[in-house]
């Protein structure tokens, strides 16, 4: 059945939440806007939601495995509850793109067909879209033997499908030595190494630029900027807390595993470039994956000097999140929340308030099928 037809029969809406990644963020925003909520959790990793934050969820669906979300009876229950599902990274990884695109009938707020673009081995991936949009991203090296500068190697961790084990190399010899150490330690495997992306290390100040794109553009405008943030990573953060002479004493592979976030700001003279990058990226996504991006997304990168002009600063994009970035620091630390409250005439305390605001408006105006796929 078509999710747009399903949602057209809804008399009210419950917000569907995947019990990982950003489930607390979504739950708080949904409850603050008066929505009923339903969280899907996996046995053994559910207590954060079913015990410590139970007040955020009206209904709990307990699964033996997250992949069971595709089971017919689970989907029927979600549809019976009038669910609109909010996608996050864990949803994409554990349920899988084929299942989300072809089996999962529950209406999704956002574009379910864009989640796959985060994968580097997909033909129309984020780099394809960045190239089409004319945006700068790090130079890629197709082979380790091409390495002629400092590079970062983005390789999937062998035992964690959500995270990658970055390492840095400045020559082919350096690459092969470190790759061998990580393989022996079991941190990565041969398959992951074959699929790894080798790209120049961009010397610049890191900024995750977070946005919300609207389906009802005639009501809310094209998009809103919601704030900048950066990542805290294990075990990289521990290394960086040590003096350089002591870092050299530790012979442990560095893992860039995301463990938290913090808010940052950017001087106003450079912000226009970030807004313009967002605008160009959105237009490209609309052409390549109609109807384009709906909801929260992030352009994650750095401000660095141009290759062509060493006095010019550019926004270089490392990664794109085509769904909730999963950063609860944005709301409390971003000055944009006050700005957005003034723009929309309602209290905006968190970026996901914008998601709930659009869902509520779509319900009130009979346009609910315009915001789902």
matplotlib code that plots the C-alpha trace (Angstrom):
import matplotlib.pyplot as plt

x = [0.0, 1.2, 2.2, 0.6, -2.8, -2.3, -1.6, -4.6, -6.8, -5.3, -7.7, -4.8, -1.0, 1.3, 5.0, 7.0, 10.4, 13.3, 14.7, 18.3, 20.4, 18.1, 15.0, 15.1, 15.3, 12.4, 10.3, 10.8, 9.9, 6.8, 5.5, 6.1, 3.9, 1.1, 1.7, 1.2, 4.4, 5.3, 8.8, 10.2, 12.9, 15.1, 15.3, 18.5, 19.0, 15.7, 16.0, 17.0, 13.5, 11.4, 12.6, 14.5, 12.6, 9.3, 7.3, 8.3, 6.5, 2.8, 3.3, 6.3, 6.8, 9.4, 11.3, 13.8, 15.7, 15.3, 15.0, 11.6, 10.2, 9.5, 7.2, 3.7, 2.1, 4.5, 3.7, 0.0, 0.2, 2.1, -0.5, -3.3, -1.8, -1.7, 2.1, 4.3, 7.9, 10.9, 14.0, 17.4, 20.8, 20.2, 16.9, 18.7, 21.6, 19.6, 16.5, 18.3, 17.6, 15.9, 13.5, 12.8, 12.2, 10.3, 8.7, 8.2, 4.7, 4.5, 4.5, 7.9, 8.3, 11.1, 12.4, 13.0, 14.8, 17.6, 18.8, 20.8, 22.8, 24.9, 26.6, 29.9, 29.5, 26.1, 26.2, 24.2, 25.8, 26.5, 29.7, 27.7, 25.2, 27.9, 29.6, 26.4, 25.7, 29.2, 30.2, 33.8, 34.5, 37.8, 39.9, 39.6, 42.5, 41.4, 44.4, 46.8, 49.6, 48.4, 48.8, 51.0, 49.8, 48.1, 44.9, 42.2, 41.1, 37.4, 37.0, 34.1, 34.7, 34.5, 32.3, 30.2, 28.0, 27.3, 30.9, 34.1, 37.7, 39.5, 43.3, 45.7, 48.5, 51.0, 52.4, 51.6, 54.0, 52.4, 48.9, 49.9, 51.7, 48.7, 46.1, 48.0, 48.0, 44.3, 43.6, 45.7, 43.9, 40.5, 39.3, 38.8, 38.5, 39.6, 36.1, 35.9, 39.4, 38.5, 35.4, 37.3, 37.4, 40.8, 40.6, 42.7, 42.8, 41.4, 43.2, 40.4, 38.0, 35.3, 31.6, 28.5, 26.0, 22.5, 19.3, 15.7, 14.1, 10.3, 7.8, 5.3, 7.5, 4.6, 3.9, 7.3, 9.8, 12.5, 14.6, 15.9, 19.4, 19.3, 22.9, 26.5, 28.0, 31.1, 31.7, 33.4, 35.0, 36.4, 39.3, 40.5, 39.4, 41.5, 44.6, 43.9, 43.7, 47.4, 50.5, 52.1, 55.1, 52.7, 50.6, 53.7, 54.0, 50.6, 50.6, 46.9, 44.9, 42.9, 39.1, 36.9, 33.8, 31.2, 30.2, 28.8, 28.6, 29.1, 27.8, 30.0, 29.5, 30.8, 31.5, 28.7, 30.9, 31.3, 27.7, 26.2, 28.4, 27.0, 23.4, 24.2, 25.7, 22.6, 20.4, 22.4, 22.4, 18.7, 18.0, 20.3, 18.5, 15.1, 16.3, 18.0, 15.6, 12.2, 10.7, 14.2, 15.1, 12.2, 13.1, 16.4, 19.8, 23.4, 26.3, 29.3, 32.6, 35.2, 36.1, 39.5, 41.6, 41.0, 43.4, 43.2, 43.5, 45.3, 43.7, 40.1, 38.2, 35.7, 33.2, 34.4, 31.9, 33.1, 29.8, 26.0, 23.3, 20.1, 18.0, 18.1, 21.8, 21.3, 22.8, 20.9, 23.4, 22.1, 18.9, 20.5, 23.6, 22.3, 21.5, 19.3, 16.5, 15.7, 15.9, 13.5, 11.0, 10.9, 10.5, 7.7, 5.9, 6.0, 8.5, 11.3, 13.6, 15.0, 15.4, 13.0, 10.3, 10.3, 9.5, 6.6, 5.4, 5.3, 3.5, 0.9, 0.3, 0.0, -2.7, -4.6, -4.6, -5.3, -1.9, -0.4, 0.4, 2.7, 5.1, 5.6, 7.0]
y = [0.0, 3.6, 5.4, 8.6, 6.8, 5.4, 8.7, 10.2, 8.0, 9.2, 11.1, 12.0, 11.4, 9.6, 10.2, 7.0, 6.8, 4.4, 3.5, 4.6, 7.5, 10.5, 8.9, 11.1, 14.3, 13.2, 12.1, 15.4, 17.5, 15.4, 15.5, 19.2, 19.7, 17.5, 14.4, 10.9, 8.9, 5.3, 4.0, 0.9, -0.7, -3.8, -6.1, -5.7, -2.1, -0.6, 0.7, 4.2, 4.5, 2.0, 2.8, 6.0, 8.1, 6.2, 9.5, 10.4, 7.4, 6.6, 3.2, 0.9, -1.8, -4.3, -6.3, -9.2, -7.5, -4.1, -5.8, -7.2, -3.7, -4.9, -7.7, -7.3, -7.3, -4.6, -2.4, -3.0, -1.9, 1.3, 2.1, 1.4, 4.0, 6.6, 6.7, 9.0, 7.7, 10.0, 8.4, 8.4, 6.8, 3.7, 3.2, 3.2, 0.9, -1.7, -1.9, -1.5, 0.6, -2.1, -2.8, 0.9, 1.6, -1.5, -3.2, -0.6, 0.9, 3.2, 6.9, 8.5, 12.2, 12.9, 11.3, 7.6, 7.3, 9.7, 7.8, 5.5, 8.5, 8.5, 5.3, 5.9, 2.9, 4.0, 5.5, 8.7, 9.2, 12.4, 13.1, 12.8, 15.3, 17.7, 17.6, 18.3, 21.2, 22.6, 22.4, 21.8, 18.5, 16.8, 15.4, 11.6, 9.2, 6.1, 4.1, 4.2, 4.5, 7.9, 9.4, 12.6, 14.6, 14.0, 12.0, 10.6, 7.0, 6.5, 2.7, 0.9, -0.6, -4.4, -4.8, -1.6, -0.9, 2.6, 3.9, 4.1, 3.7, 6.7, 6.7, 9.3, 8.7, 10.9, 8.3, 4.9, 3.2, 4.9, 3.8, 0.1, 0.0, 1.4, -0.7, -3.8, -2.9, -2.2, -5.5, -7.5, -5.8, -6.7, -3.1, -3.3, -6.1, -6.6, -5.9, -2.7, -1.6, -2.3, 0.0, 2.7, 6.3, 8.0, 11.7, 14.7, 15.9, 19.4, 21.8, 23.9, 24.7, 22.0, 23.0, 20.7, 23.1, 21.9, 22.7, 22.0, 21.8, 22.2, 20.3, 23.1, 25.8, 28.2, 28.2, 28.1, 29.1, 27.0, 26.0, 27.1, 27.1, 25.7, 26.0, 24.8, 22.0, 19.8, 16.2, 14.6, 11.3, 8.2, 7.6, 10.7, 13.0, 11.3, 11.6, 15.3, 15.9, 14.9, 16.9, 15.9, 14.3, 12.0, 11.2, 9.7, 7.2, 5.6, 2.8, 2.4, 2.9, 6.1, 5.6, 8.4, 7.0, 9.7, 9.9, 13.4, 16.9, 20.5, 23.8, 26.2, 29.5, 31.0, 34.7, 36.3, 37.3, 33.6, 32.4, 33.5, 31.0, 28.2, 29.2, 29.4, 25.9, 24.6, 26.3, 24.8, 21.4, 21.4, 22.3, 19.4, 16.9, 18.0, 17.2, 13.9, 12.5, 14.2, 15.7, 16.4, 16.7, 17.0, 17.6, 17.9, 17.3, 18.3, 19.5, 18.5, 20.0, 22.8, 26.3, 26.1, 28.0, 27.7, 25.6, 28.4, 31.4, 31.0, 34.1, 32.9, 30.8, 28.2, 25.8, 22.3, 19.5, 16.1, 14.4, 14.8, 13.6, 13.2, 12.8, 13.9, 14.4, 13.2, 16.2, 17.2, 20.0, 22.1, 23.4, 24.4, 26.0, 27.6, 31.3, 30.4, 29.1, 32.7, 33.7, 31.0, 31.8, 35.3, 34.1, 31.6, 33.3, 30.3, 29.1, 27.1, 25.4, 22.6, 22.0, 19.1, 21.6, 22.6, 19.0, 18.9, 22.4, 21.3, 18.0, 19.9, 22.4, 19.7, 18.0, 21.2, 22.1, 18.7, 18.5, 15.6, 13.5, 16.3, 15.9, 12.1, 9.4]
z = [0.0, -0.7, 2.5, 1.1, 0.9, 4.3, 5.9, 4.1, 6.2, 9.5, 11.8, 14.2, 14.3, 16.6, 16.2, 15.5, 17.1, 16.5, 19.9, 19.3, 18.1, 18.6, 20.2, 23.3, 21.2, 19.0, 22.0, 23.8, 20.8, 20.0, 23.6, 23.8, 20.7, 22.1, 20.0, 21.1, 20.7, 19.9, 20.3, 18.8, 20.9, 20.9, 23.9, 25.8, 24.8, 25.8, 29.4, 28.4, 26.9, 28.7, 32.2, 32.6, 30.1, 29.9, 30.2, 26.7, 25.0, 25.1, 23.4, 23.4, 20.7, 22.0, 19.3, 19.6, 16.7, 15.1, 11.7, 13.0, 12.4, 8.9, 10.1, 8.9, 12.4, 13.6, 10.7, 11.1, 14.7, 13.8, 11.1, 13.5, 15.9, 13.0, 13.0, 11.1, 11.5, 12.0, 10.4, 12.0, 11.3, 13.4, 11.6, 8.3, 9.4, 11.4, 9.2, 5.9, 2.8, 0.8, 3.6, 4.2, 0.5, -0.5, 2.6, 5.3, 4.5, 7.5, 6.4, 7.0, 7.6, 5.1, 2.0, 2.6, -0.8, 0.2, 3.3, 1.0, -0.3, 2.9, 1.7, -0.1, -2.4, -3.7, -7.3, -6.5, -3.1, -1.1, -3.2, -6.4, -5.0, -3.7, -7.1, -9.0, -6.6, -7.3, -3.6, -2.4, -0.7, 0.1, -2.8, -3.0, -3.7, -5.6, -4.5, -1.5, -3.9, -5.0, -1.5, -1.7, 1.3, 4.7, 4.2, 6.4, 5.6, 6.5, 7.0, 8.6, 12.0, 11.8, 14.9, 14.8, 11.7, 12.9, 13.2, 11.2, 12.4, 10.8, 10.5, 9.0, 6.6, 4.6, 2.2, 0.7, 3.1, 6.1, 4.9, 4.5, 7.9, 9.8, 7.8, 8.7, 12.4, 12.4, 10.6, 13.1, 16.0, 14.5, 14.5, 10.7, 8.2, 4.6, 3.2, 5.0, 3.9, 0.2, 0.6, 2.5, 1.3, 1.2, 1.1, 1.8, 5.4, 5.3, 7.7, 9.0, 11.8, 11.9, 11.7, 11.5, 9.8, 10.7, 8.8, 8.5, 5.0, 4.6, 2.4, 3.0, 1.6, 0.9, 4.6, 6.3, 3.6, 1.9, 4.9, 8.3, 9.6, 13.2, 14.4, 14.3, 16.3, 16.4, 17.6, 20.5, 19.6, 21.3, 21.7, 19.8, 22.5, 25.0, 22.8, 22.3, 26.0, 26.4, 25.7, 22.4, 24.1, 26.0, 22.9, 21.3, 24.2, 23.4, 20.8, 20.4, 17.2, 17.2, 16.7, 15.5, 17.1, 17.8, 21.4, 21.9, 20.6, 21.6, 20.2, 18.2, 16.5, 13.2, 12.5, 10.6, 7.6, 6.7, 7.4, 4.1, 2.3, 4.4, 3.7, 0.0, 0.1, 1.7, -1.0, -3.8, -2.2, -1.7, -5.4, -6.5, -4.2, -5.5, -9.1, -8.2, -5.5, -5.8, -3.6, -2.1, 1.5, 4.1, 7.7, 9.5, 7.8, 8.3, 6.1, 8.1, 7.3, 8.0, 7.1, 5.3, 2.9, -0.8, -3.0, -5.6, -3.3, 0.0, 1.4, 0.7, 3.2, 1.9, 3.4, 2.7, 3.3, 4.6, 5.2, 4.7, 7.1, 5.2, 8.5, 12.1, 12.9, 16.4, 18.3, 21.4, 21.9, 19.1, 20.8, 24.1, 22.6, 19.4, 19.2, 16.2, 18.5, 19.5, 15.9, 14.8, 17.6, 16.2, 12.6, 13.3, 16.1, 18.4, 21.0, 19.3, 21.8, 19.7, 15.9, 16.1, 17.1, 13.5, 12.4, 14.8, 13.7, 10.1, 10.9, 13.0, 10.3, 7.6, 9.8, 10.3, 6.6, 5.2, 3.5, 5.5, 2.5, 1.1, 4.0, 3.9, 1.6]

ax = plt.figure().add_subplot(projection="3d")
ax.plot(x, y, z, "-o")
ax.set_aspect("equal")
plt.show()
